[in-house]
Amino acid sequence: MVSSGAPRRLELPSSHGVYVWRDGGWVASSRSALDGNGLYFIYFSNSECGACRVFDDVWYAFVEMLAGRSAARFAVVLCGWFARDCCSEDARSLFKEFDVHVSPTVVVLKRSNGRVEKLLKYEGLTSALTLTFTYAKILSEEREA
């Protein structure tokens, strides 16, 4: 896939819910899309969050850089304002499950054999360098194992 230079974004105002990156775009999904084995980068966003709109530039560029070249899966969990203002039960339950009270938040989750092996949580504005380093570190740990 040739990049147009601008990452494909989840357009706001999108409905509250869970979105996964699939086949070059964001697809509405359910929480079950995050239940399988594998490495997940999950962006918890609020449509009412100014800092999230700033972080969008980092997030969508990161996804565009790795999508199609990585086994990692990418998701956006979108509510209006955390679990308090959310029209999606799936999104609301994920905000609660991962105890998200700061936006933006990125959860990096690795599951194997049906259990969580690694869980990292980055609250607030996070750099592309941090996300890239985290991805590289997890890959190197897998090779060493």
DSSP file (Angstrom, degrees, kcal/mol; ACC not computed):
  #  RESIDUE AA STRUCTURE BP1 BP2  ACC     N-H-->O    O-->H-N    N-H-->O    O-->H-N    TCO  KAPPA ALPHA  PHI   PSI    X-CA   Y-CA   Z-CA
    1    1 A M              0   0    0      0, 0.0     2,-0.5     0, 0.0    23,-0.0   0.000 360.0 360.0 360.0 129.3    0.0    0.0    0.0
    2    2 A V        -     0   0    0      2,-0.0     2,-0.2     1,-0.0     0, 0.0  -0.795 360.0-128.0 -92.2 127.9    1.4    3.4   -1.0
    3    3 A S        -     0   0    0     -2,-0.5    -1,-0.0     1,-0.1    62,-0.0  -0.510   1.9-145.8 -77.3 141.5    0.8    6.1    1.6
    4    4 A S        -     0   0    0      2,-0.3    -1,-0.1    -2,-0.2    -2,-0.0   0.483  49.7-106.9 -80.3  -3.2   -0.7    9.3    0.5
    5    5 A G  S    S+     0   0    0      1,-0.1    -2,-0.1     0, 0.0    -1,-0.0   0.033 100.7  81.9  97.9 -26.1    1.4   11.1    3.1
    6    6 A A  S    S-     0   0    0     58,-0.0    -2,-0.3     3,-0.0    -1,-0.1  -0.957  83.2-123.1-115.2 124.5   -1.5   11.7    5.4
    7    7 A P        -     0   0    0      0, 0.0     2,-0.4     0, 0.0    54,-0.1  -0.322  30.2-107.6 -64.2 145.3   -2.6    8.9    7.7
    8    8 A R        -     0   0    0     52,-0.2     2,-0.3    16,-0.1    56,-0.1  -0.614  43.5-155.3 -73.6 126.4   -6.2    7.9    7.4
    9    9 A R        -     0   0    0     -2,-0.4     2,-0.8    -3,-0.1    17,-0.2  -0.660  24.6-108.5-104.1 156.5   -8.0    9.2   10.4
   10   10 A L        -     0   0    0     -2,-0.3     2,-0.2    15,-0.1     4,-0.1  -0.773  49.7-126.6 -75.7 114.5  -11.1    8.1   12.2
   11   11 A E        -     0   0    0     -2,-0.8    -1,-0.0     2,-0.1    -3,-0.0  -0.466  28.3-109.1 -74.5 132.0  -13.3   11.0   11.2
   12   12 A L  S    S+     0   0    0      1,-0.3     3,-0.1    -2,-0.2    -3,-0.0  -0.849 101.5  46.6 -98.7 141.4  -15.0   12.9   14.0
   13   13 A P  S    S+     0   0    0      0, 0.0    -1,-0.3     0, 0.0     2,-0.2  -0.065  81.9 153.0 -89.1 101.0  -17.8   13.0   14.8
   14   14 A S        -     0   0    0     -4,-0.1     3,-0.1     1,-0.1    33,-0.1  -0.528  54.3 -91.9 -80.0 156.7  -17.8    9.2   14.5
   15   15 A S        -     0   0    0     -2,-0.2    63,-0.1     1,-0.1    -1,-0.1  -0.362  49.3 -94.2 -65.1 149.6  -20.2    7.3   16.6
   16   16 A H  S    S+     0   0    0     -3,-0.1     2,-0.3    61,-0.1    63,-0.2  -0.378  80.8  86.6 -59.6 143.9  -18.9    6.2   20.0
   17   17 A G  E    S-A   78   0A   0     61,-2.0    61,-3.0    71,-0.1     2,-0.5  -0.987  77.6 -52.4 158.3-166.7  -17.5    2.7   19.8
   18   18 A V  E     -AB  77  29A   0     11,-0.6    11,-3.2    -2,-0.3     2,-0.4  -0.928  44.9-173.4-110.8 129.0  -14.6    0.4   19.0
   19   19 A Y  E     -AB  76  28A   0     57,-2.8    57,-2.6    -2,-0.5     2,-0.3  -0.979   3.6-164.2-126.0 135.9  -12.7    0.8   15.7
   20   20 A V  E     -AB  75  27A   0      7,-2.5     7,-2.8    -2,-0.4     2,-0.6  -0.906  26.2-115.1-119.3 149.1  -10.0   -1.5   14.4
   21   21 A W  E     + B   0  26A   0     53,-2.1     2,-0.4    -2,-0.3    53,-0.3  -0.719  48.8 159.2 -81.3 120.0   -7.5   -0.8   11.6
   22   22 A R  E >   - B   0  25A   0      3,-3.1     3,-0.9    -2,-0.6    -2,-0.0  -0.976  58.6  -9.9-148.0 129.0   -8.3   -3.3    8.8
   23   23 A D  T 3  S-     0   0    0     -2,-0.4     3,-0.1     1,-0.2    -1,-0.1   0.862 129.9 -45.6  53.3  42.6   -7.5   -3.3    5.1
   24   24 A G  T 3  S+     0   0    0      1,-0.2     2,-0.3   -23,-0.0    -1,-0.2   0.642 124.2  60.9  82.2  15.2   -6.2    0.3    5.1
   25   25 A G  E <  S-B   22   0A   0     -3,-0.9    -3,-3.1    -5,-0.1     2,-0.4  -0.986  85.9 -86.4-162.3 170.8   -9.0    1.9    7.1
   26   26 A W  E     -B   21   0A   0     -2,-0.3     2,-0.4    -5,-0.2    -5,-0.2  -0.730  40.4-168.2 -89.2 129.6  -10.9    2.1   10.3
   27   27 A V  E     -B   20   0A   0     -7,-2.8    -7,-2.5    -2,-0.4     2,-0.1  -0.964  26.0-114.8-122.4 131.6  -13.8   -0.3   10.7
   28   28 A A  E     +B   19   0A   0     -2,-0.4    -9,-0.2    -9,-0.2     2,-0.2  -0.417  52.2 154.2 -61.6 137.2  -16.4   -0.3   13.4
   29   29 A S  E     -B   18   0A   0    -11,-3.2   -11,-0.6    -2,-0.1     2,-0.3  -0.590  36.3-102.5-143.7-159.0  -16.1   -3.4   15.5
   30   30 A S    >   -     0   0    0     -2,-0.2     3,-1.9   -13,-0.1     4,-0.2  -0.835  39.4 -95.2-133.2 172.4  -16.8   -4.7   19.0
   31   31 A R  G >  S+     0   0    0     -2,-0.3     3,-2.2     1,-0.3     4,-0.1   0.778 116.2  73.0 -61.5 -25.9  -14.7   -5.4   22.1
   32   32 A S  G >  S+     0   0    0      1,-0.3     3,-1.6     2,-0.2     4,-0.4   0.734  80.7  72.5 -63.5 -20.4  -14.3   -9.0   21.0
   33   33 A A  G <  S+     0   0    0     -3,-1.9    -1,-0.3     1,-0.3    -2,-0.2   0.657  99.4  48.2 -65.7 -14.0  -11.9   -7.7   18.3
   34   34 A L  G <  S+     0   0    0     -3,-2.2    -1,-0.3    -4,-0.2    -2,-0.2   0.236  92.6  80.8-108.5  11.1   -9.4   -7.1   21.2
   35   35 A D  S <  S+     0   0    0     -3,-1.6    -2,-0.1    -4,-0.1    -1,-0.1   0.641  71.2  89.1 -95.1 -15.9   -9.8  -10.5   22.9
   36   36 A G  S    S-     0   0    0     -4,-0.4    75,-0.2    -3,-0.2     2,-0.1  -0.150  87.6 -80.0 -80.3 174.7   -7.6  -12.8   20.9
   37   37 A N  S    S+     0   0    0     73,-0.1     2,-0.3    79,-0.0    75,-0.2  -0.420  83.7  69.0 -68.4 148.0   -3.9  -13.5   21.2
   38   38 A G  E    S-C  111   0A   0     73,-2.5    73,-2.6    -2,-0.1     2,-0.5  -0.804  84.0 -55.0 137.1-175.8   -1.5  -11.0   19.9
   39   39 A L  E     -C  110   0A   0     32,-0.3    34,-2.8    -2,-0.3     2,-0.4  -0.888  49.2-172.0-105.4 128.2   -0.1   -7.5   20.3
   40   40 A Y  E     -Cd 109  73A   0     69,-3.2    69,-2.5    -2,-0.5     2,-0.5  -0.957  19.5-163.1-124.1 137.6   -2.6   -4.6   20.5
   41   41 A F  E     -Cd 108  74A   0     32,-2.7    34,-2.3    -2,-0.4     2,-0.5  -0.987  21.5-171.7-113.3 116.2   -2.1   -0.8   20.6
   42   42 A I  E     -Cd 107  75A   0     65,-3.0    65,-2.8    -2,-0.5     2,-0.6  -0.945  11.0-157.5-119.7 119.2   -5.4    0.7   21.8
   43   43 A Y  E     -Cd 106  76A   0     32,-2.9    34,-3.0    -2,-0.5     2,-0.7  -0.856   5.5-155.9 -97.9 116.8   -6.0    4.4   21.7
   44   44 A F  E     +Cd 105  77A   0     61,-3.4    61,-1.6    -2,-0.6     2,-0.3  -0.850  25.0 174.5 -93.4 116.6   -8.6    5.6   24.2
   45   45 A S  E     - d   0  78A   0     32,-2.8    34,-1.9    -2,-0.7     2,-0.4  -0.881  25.5-149.6-126.5 152.0  -10.0    8.9   22.8
   46   46 A N  E >   - d   0  79A   0     -2,-0.3     3,-1.9    32,-0.2    34,-0.2  -0.986  15.5-141.8-121.4 132.7  -12.8   11.2   23.8
   47   47 A S  T 3  S+     0   0    0     32,-2.7    33,-0.2    -2,-0.4    34,-0.1   0.731 104.8  53.3 -65.2 -19.8  -14.6   13.3   21.2
   48   48 A E  T 3  S+     0   0    0     32,-1.7     2,-0.6    31,-0.2    -1,-0.3   0.262  87.3 107.3 -94.0  10.9  -14.7   16.2   23.6
   49   49 A C    <>  -     0   0    0     -3,-1.9     4,-1.2     1,-0.2    -3,-0.1  -0.820  47.5-170.4-103.5 115.5  -10.9   16.1   24.3
   50   50 A G  H  > S+     0   0    0     -2,-0.6     4,-1.4     1,-0.2     3,-0.2   0.883  91.1  54.8 -66.5 -39.8   -8.7   18.9   22.9
   51   51 A A  H  > S+     0   0    0      1,-0.2     4,-2.6     2,-0.2    -1,-0.2   0.836 102.8  58.1 -64.4 -31.6   -5.5   17.0   23.8
   52   52 A C  H  > S+     0   0    0      1,-0.2     4,-2.0     2,-0.2    -1,-0.2   0.890 102.2  53.3 -64.9 -38.2   -6.8   14.0   21.9
   53   53 A R  H  X S+     0   0    0     -4,-1.2     4,-0.6     2,-0.2    -1,-0.2   0.858 110.6  47.8 -65.9 -33.2   -7.0   16.0   18.7
   54   54 A V  H >X S+     0   0    0     -4,-1.4     3,-1.0     1,-0.2     4,-0.5   0.930 112.7  48.2 -68.3 -45.9   -3.3   17.0   19.2
   55   55 A F  H >X S+     0   0    0     -4,-2.6     4,-2.7     1,-0.2     3,-0.7   0.769  93.2  78.4 -66.8 -26.3   -2.4   13.4   19.8
   56   56 A D  H 3X S+     0   0    0     -4,-2.0     4,-2.6     1,-0.3     5,-0.4   0.872  88.3  57.6 -50.4 -39.9   -4.3   12.3   16.7
   57   57 A D  H <X S+     0   0    0     -3,-1.0     4,-1.1    -4,-0.6    -1,-0.3   0.902 112.0  40.8 -59.4 -40.9   -1.4   13.5   14.6
   58   58 A V  H <X S+     0   0    0     -3,-0.7     4,-2.2    -4,-0.5    -2,-0.2   0.947 117.2  47.6 -69.9 -50.3    1.0   11.2   16.5
   59   59 A W  H  X S+     0   0    0     -4,-2.7     4,-2.6     1,-0.2     5,-0.2   0.941 112.6  44.8 -60.8 -53.3   -1.3    8.2   16.6
   60   60 A Y  H  X S+     0   0    0     -4,-2.6     4,-2.2     1,-0.2    -1,-0.2   0.841 113.4  50.8 -68.1 -31.7   -2.5    8.1   13.1
   61   61 A A  H  X S+     0   0    0     -4,-1.1     4,-2.1    -5,-0.4    -1,-0.2   0.895 110.5  50.9 -67.4 -39.9    1.0    8.6   11.7
   62   62 A F  H  X S+     0   0    0     -4,-2.2     4,-1.8     2,-0.2     5,-0.2   0.930 111.9  46.3 -61.7 -47.0    2.2    5.7   14.0
   63   63 A V  H  X S+     0   0    0     -4,-2.6     4,-3.2     1,-0.2    -2,-0.2   0.930 112.0  50.7 -62.6 -45.4   -0.5    3.4   12.7
   64   64 A E  H  < S+     0   0    0     -4,-2.2    -1,-0.2     1,-0.2    -2,-0.2   0.879 108.8  53.1 -60.5 -37.8    0.1    4.3    9.1
   65   65 A M  H  < S+     0   0    0     -4,-2.1    -1,-0.2     1,-0.2    -2,-0.2   0.893 122.2  27.4 -65.0 -40.4    3.9    3.6    9.6
   66   66 A L  H >< S+     0   0    0     -4,-1.8     3,-2.4    -5,-0.1     4,-0.4   0.737  90.0 110.5 -97.6 -25.2    3.3    0.1   11.0
   67   67 A A  T 3< S+     0   0    0     -4,-3.2     4,-0.1     1,-0.3     6,-0.1  -0.250  90.9  11.7 -58.0 133.8    0.0   -1.0    9.4
   68   68 A G  T 3  S+     0   0    0      2,-0.4    -1,-0.3     1,-0.1    -2,-0.1   0.224 124.4  64.8  84.6 -15.1    0.6   -3.8    6.9
   69   69 A R  S <  S+     0   0    0     -3,-2.4     2,-0.3     3,-0.1    -2,-0.2   0.208  97.8  59.6-117.9  11.8    4.2   -4.3    8.0
   70   70 A S        -     0   0    0     -4,-0.4    -2,-0.4     2,-0.2    -4,-0.0  -0.966  67.7-138.9-143.2 151.5    3.4   -5.5   11.5
   71   71 A A  S    S+     0   0    0     -2,-0.3   -32,-0.3    -4,-0.1    -1,-0.1   0.538  75.1 110.1 -84.4  -8.3    1.6   -8.2   13.4
   72   72 A A        -     0   0    0     -6,-0.1     2,-0.4   -34,-0.1   -32,-0.2  -0.322  63.1-139.5 -66.4 150.6    0.4   -5.6   15.9
   73   73 A R  E     - d   0  40A   0    -34,-2.8   -32,-2.7    -6,-0.1     2,-0.4  -0.884  12.5-150.3-111.4 145.8   -3.3   -4.7   15.8
   74   74 A F  E     + d   0  41A   0     -2,-0.4   -53,-2.1   -53,-0.3     2,-0.3  -0.931  17.6 172.2-122.2 139.5   -4.5   -1.2   16.2
   75   75 A A  E     -Ad  20  42A   0    -34,-2.3   -32,-2.9    -2,-0.4     2,-0.4  -0.985  21.8-150.8-143.9 153.1   -7.7    0.1   17.7
   76   76 A V  E     -Ad  19  43A   0    -57,-2.6   -57,-2.8    -2,-0.3     2,-0.6  -0.997   8.4-161.8-121.3 129.9   -9.4    3.3   18.8
   77   77 A V  E     -Ad  18  44A   0    -34,-3.0   -32,-2.8    -2,-0.4     2,-0.5  -0.963  18.8-168.1-111.4 115.8  -12.0    3.2   21.6
   78   78 A L  E     +Ad  17  45A   0    -61,-3.0   -61,-2.0    -2,-0.6     2,-0.3  -0.906  17.6 157.1-117.6 127.5  -14.0    6.4   21.3
   79   79 A C  E     - d   0  46A   0    -34,-1.9   -32,-2.7    -2,-0.5   -31,-0.2  -0.798  46.9-115.4-128.3 175.9  -16.5    7.9   23.8
   80   80 A G  S    S-     0   0    0      5,-2.4   -32,-1.7     2,-0.3     6,-0.2   0.950 103.2 -11.4 -76.2 -54.1  -17.8   11.4   24.3
   81   81 A W  B >> S-F   85   0B   0      4,-1.5     4,-1.1     1,-0.7     3,-0.7  -0.661 111.0 -71.6-150.3  87.1  -16.2   11.9   27.7
   82   82 A F  G >4 S-     0   0    0      1,-0.2     3,-0.7     2,-0.2    -1,-0.7  -0.111  93.3 -38.7  55.4-156.1  -14.9    8.7   29.2
   83   83 A A  G 34 S+     0   0    0     17,-0.3     3,-0.4     1,-0.2    -1,-0.2   0.672 132.6  72.6 -73.3 -16.1  -17.4    6.1   30.4
   84   84 A R  G <4 S+     0   0    0     -3,-0.7     2,-0.4     1,-0.3    -1,-0.2   0.831 108.4  28.9 -68.6 -32.3  -19.6    8.9   31.8
   85   85 A D  B << S+F   81   0B   0     -4,-1.1    -5,-2.4    -3,-0.7    -4,-1.5  -0.763  87.7 127.3-131.3  85.0  -20.7   10.0   28.3
   86   86 A C        -     0   0    0     -3,-0.4    -7,-0.1    -2,-0.4     6,-0.0  -0.963  40.1-166.6-147.7 123.5  -20.6    7.0   26.0
   87   87 A C  S    S+     0   0    0     -2,-0.4     2,-0.6     1,-0.0    -8,-0.1   0.432  74.9  78.9 -88.0  -0.2  -23.3    5.7   23.7
   88   88 A S     >  -     0   0    0      1,-0.2     4,-2.7   -10,-0.1     5,-0.2  -0.941  61.2-161.2-114.3 120.0  -21.4    2.4   23.1
   89   89 A E  H  > S+     0   0    0     -2,-0.6     4,-2.6     2,-0.2     5,-0.2   0.885  95.1  53.5 -64.1 -38.0  -21.5   -0.3   25.8
   90   90 A D  H  > S+     0   0    0      2,-0.2     4,-1.8     1,-0.2    -1,-0.2   0.947 112.6  42.8 -61.7 -48.5  -18.4   -2.0   24.3
   91   91 A A  H  > S+     0   0    0      1,-0.2     4,-2.3     2,-0.2    -2,-0.2   0.926 114.1  51.3 -64.3 -44.8  -16.4    1.3   24.4
   92   92 A R  H  X S+     0   0    0     -4,-2.7     4,-2.0     1,-0.2    -1,-0.2   0.919 109.7  49.7 -58.0 -45.0  -17.7    2.1   27.9
   93   93 A S  H  X S+     0   0    0     -4,-2.6     4,-3.0     1,-0.2    -1,-0.2   0.852 110.1  50.9 -67.2 -33.0  -16.8   -1.3   29.3
   94   94 A L  H  X S+     0   0    0     -4,-1.8     4,-2.3     2,-0.2    -1,-0.2   0.891 107.0  53.1 -71.0 -38.7  -13.3   -1.0   27.8
   95   95 A F  H  <>S+     0   0    0     -4,-2.3     5,-2.6     1,-0.2    -2,-0.2   0.918 115.8  41.9 -57.9 -42.2  -12.7    2.4   29.4
   96   96 A K  H ><5S+     0   0    0     -4,-2.0     3,-1.4     3,-0.2    -2,-0.2   0.929 111.9  53.3 -71.0 -45.8  -13.7    0.8   32.7
   97   97 A E  H 3<5S+     0   0    0     -4,-3.0    -2,-0.2     1,-0.3    -1,-0.2   0.882 116.6  38.4 -57.9 -41.0  -11.8   -2.4   32.2
   98   98 A F  T 3<5S-     0   0    0     -4,-2.3    -1,-0.3    -5,-0.1    -2,-0.2   0.290 108.7-125.0 -96.4  10.0   -8.5   -0.6   31.5
   99   99 A D  T < 5 -     0   0    0     -3,-1.4     2,-0.6     1,-0.2    -3,-0.2   0.900  39.9-177.8  51.4  52.1   -9.3    2.1   34.2
  100  100 A V      < +     0   0    0     -5,-2.6   -17,-0.3    -6,-0.2    -1,-0.2  -0.747  24.9 145.3 -89.6 117.4   -8.9    5.0   31.7
  101  101 A H        +     0   0    0     -2,-0.6     2,-0.4     1,-0.1    -1,-0.1   0.254  58.3  65.8-131.2   5.4   -9.4    8.4   33.4
  102  102 A V  S    S-     0   0    0     22,-0.0    22,-0.1   -58,-0.0   -58,-0.1  -0.987  82.2-112.7-129.4 138.5   -6.9   10.5   31.4
  103  103 A S  S    S+     0   0    0     -2,-0.4    22,-0.2     1,-0.1   -52,-0.2  -0.987  91.6  30.0-129.3 141.0   -7.2   11.3   27.8
  104  104 A P  S    S+     0   0    0      0, 0.0    20,-2.9     0, 0.0     2,-0.4   0.575  79.4 168.4 -75.9 158.0   -5.6   10.5   25.5
  105  105 A T  E     -CE  44 123A   0    -61,-1.6   -61,-3.4    18,-0.2     2,-0.5  -0.999  18.7-160.9-133.1 137.4   -4.5    7.1   26.8
  106  106 A V  E     -CE  43 122A   0     16,-2.5    16,-3.1    -2,-0.4     2,-0.5  -0.982   6.1-162.9-117.1 127.0   -2.7    4.3   24.8
  107  107 A V  E     -CE  42 121A   0    -65,-2.8   -65,-3.0    -2,-0.5     2,-0.6  -0.932   3.4-158.9-107.3 129.0   -2.8    0.8   26.2
  108  108 A V  E     -CE  41 120A   0     12,-2.8    12,-2.6    -2,-0.5     2,-0.4  -0.948  19.3-178.5-107.2 122.2   -0.3   -1.7   24.8
  109  109 A L  E     -CE  40 119A   0    -69,-2.5   -69,-3.2    -2,-0.6     2,-0.5  -0.974  16.2-170.4-130.6 130.9   -1.6   -5.2   25.4
  110  110 A K  E     -CE  39 118A   0      8,-2.5     7,-3.1    -2,-0.4     8,-1.5  -0.982   9.7-173.3-123.5 123.0    0.0   -8.5   24.6
  111  111 A R  E     +CE  38 116A   0    -73,-2.6   -73,-2.5    -2,-0.5     2,-0.3  -0.927   7.2 172.2-115.4 139.3   -2.0  -11.7   25.0
  112  112 A S  E >   - E   0 115A   0      3,-2.4     3,-2.2    -2,-0.4    -2,-0.0  -0.993  69.9  -0.1-141.8 140.5   -0.8  -15.3   24.7
  113  113 A N  T 3  S-     0   0    0     -2,-0.3     3,-0.1     1,-0.3    -1,-0.1   0.847 130.1 -57.2  50.5  38.1   -2.7  -18.5   25.4
  114  114 A G  T 3  S+     0   0    0      1,-0.2     2,-0.3   -79,-0.0    -1,-0.3   0.552 117.9  97.5  76.2   7.8   -5.7  -16.5   26.5
  115  115 A R  E <  S-E  112   0A   0     -3,-2.2    -3,-2.4     0, 0.0     2,-0.5  -0.923  79.6-104.1-129.7 157.3   -3.9  -14.5   29.2
  116  116 A V  E     +E  111   0A   0     -2,-0.3    -5,-0.2    -5,-0.2     3,-0.1  -0.663  34.5 173.4 -78.7 120.9   -2.4  -11.0   29.4
  117  117 A E  E     +     0   0A   0     -7,-3.1     2,-0.3    -2,-0.5    -6,-0.2   0.752  69.4  16.1 -94.9 -31.9    1.4  -11.3   29.3
  118  118 A K  E     +E  110   0A   0     -8,-1.5    -8,-2.5     2,-0.0     2,-0.4  -0.998  57.7 179.0-146.9 138.6    2.1   -7.6   29.1
  119  119 A L  E     +E  109   0A   0     -2,-0.3     2,-0.4   -10,-0.2   -10,-0.2  -0.930   7.3 174.2-143.1 115.6    0.1   -4.4   29.8
  120  120 A L  E     -E  108   0A   0    -12,-2.6   -12,-2.8    -2,-0.4     2,-0.4  -0.939  11.2-161.4-119.7 144.6    1.6   -0.9   29.4
  121  121 A K  E     -E  107   0A   0     -2,-0.4     2,-0.6   -14,-0.2   -14,-0.2  -0.983   5.5-168.2-133.0 123.3   -0.4    2.2   29.8
  122  122 A Y  E     -E  106   0A   0    -16,-3.1   -16,-2.5    -2,-0.4     2,-0.4  -0.938  13.2-163.9-111.4 111.8    0.6    5.7   28.5
  123  123 A E  E     +E  105   0A   0     -2,-0.6   -18,-0.2   -18,-0.2   -20,-0.1  -0.784  51.7   2.6-100.3 138.6   -1.6    8.5   29.9
  124  124 A G  S    S-     0   0    0    -20,-2.9     2,-0.2    -2,-0.4   -18,-0.1  -0.306 116.5  -9.4  85.0-171.9   -1.6   11.9   28.3
  125  125 A L  S    S-     0   0    0    -22,-0.2     2,-0.4    -2,-0.1    -2,-0.1  -0.415  70.1-170.6 -64.0 127.1    0.2   13.1   25.3
  126  126 A T        -     0   0    0     -2,-0.2     2,-0.1    -4,-0.1   -68,-0.1  -0.932  18.0-120.4-122.1 142.5    2.7   10.4   24.2
  127  127 A S     >  -     0   0    0     -2,-0.4     4,-1.8     1,-0.1     5,-0.1  -0.414  16.9-122.5 -82.8 158.0    5.4   10.8   21.6
  128  128 A A  H  > S+     0   0    0      1,-0.2     4,-2.7     2,-0.2     5,-0.2   0.848 114.7  59.4 -61.9 -35.1    5.8    8.8   18.4
  129  129 A L  H  > S+     0   0    0      1,-0.2     4,-2.8     2,-0.2    -1,-0.2   0.909 103.8  49.5 -61.8 -42.9    9.3    7.9   19.7
  130  130 A T  H  > S+     0   0    0      2,-0.2     4,-2.4     1,-0.2    -1,-0.2   0.925 113.0  46.3 -62.3 -45.5    7.8    6.3   22.8
  131  131 A L  H  X S+     0   0    0     -4,-1.8     4,-2.2     2,-0.2    -2,-0.2   0.915 114.8  47.0 -64.1 -43.0    5.3    4.3   20.9
  132  132 A T  H  X S+     0   0    0     -4,-2.7     4,-2.6     2,-0.2    -2,-0.2   0.911 112.3  49.7 -65.9 -43.5    7.9    3.1   18.4
  133  133 A F  H  X S+     0   0    0     -4,-2.8     4,-2.7    -5,-0.2    -2,-0.2   0.911 110.2  51.3 -61.4 -42.9   10.4    2.2   21.1
  134  134 A T  H  X S+     0   0    0     -4,-2.4     4,-2.3    -5,-0.2    -2,-0.2   0.929 110.8  48.3 -60.3 -45.9    7.7    0.2   22.9
  135  135 A Y  H  X S+     0   0    0     -4,-2.2     4,-2.1     1,-0.2    -2,-0.2   0.938 113.5  46.7 -59.8 -48.5    6.9   -1.7   19.8
  136  136 A A  H  X S+     0   0    0     -4,-2.6     4,-2.3     1,-0.2    -2,-0.2   0.888 111.5  51.8 -62.8 -40.2   10.6   -2.4   19.1
  137  137 A K  H  X S+     0   0    0     -4,-2.7     4,-2.2     2,-0.2    -1,-0.2   0.907 109.0  49.4 -65.0 -42.5   11.2   -3.5   22.7
  138  138 A I  H  X S+     0   0    0     -4,-2.3     4,-1.9     1,-0.2    -1,-0.2   0.907 111.3  50.1 -64.3 -40.7    8.3   -5.9   22.7
  139  139 A L  H  X S+     0   0    0     -4,-2.1     4,-1.9     1,-0.2    -2,-0.2   0.905 110.4  49.3 -63.4 -41.3    9.5   -7.4   19.4
  140  140 A S  H  X S+     0   0    0     -4,-2.3     4,-1.8     1,-0.2    -1,-0.2   0.877 108.8  52.9 -67.7 -35.5   13.1   -7.9   20.8
  141  141 A E  H  X S+     0   0    0     -4,-2.2     4,-1.4     1,-0.2    -1,-0.2   0.886 107.8  52.0 -64.0 -38.2   11.7   -9.5   23.9
  142  142 A E  H  < S+     0   0    0     -4,-1.9    -2,-0.2     1,-0.2    -1,-0.2   0.903 109.0  49.7 -64.6 -40.7    9.8  -12.0   21.7
  143  143 A R  H  < S+     0   0    0     -4,-1.9    -1,-0.2     1,-0.2    -2,-0.2   0.852 111.1  49.7 -66.9 -33.9   13.0  -12.9   19.8
  144  144 A E  H  <        0   0    0     -4,-1.8    -1,-0.2     1,-0.2    -2,-0.2   0.763 360.0 360.0 -74.8 -26.1   14.9  -13.4   23.1
  145  145 A A     <        0   0    0     -4,-1.4    -1,-0.2    -5,-0.1    -2,-0.2   0.481 360.0 360.0 -72.1 360.0   12.2  -15.7   24.5
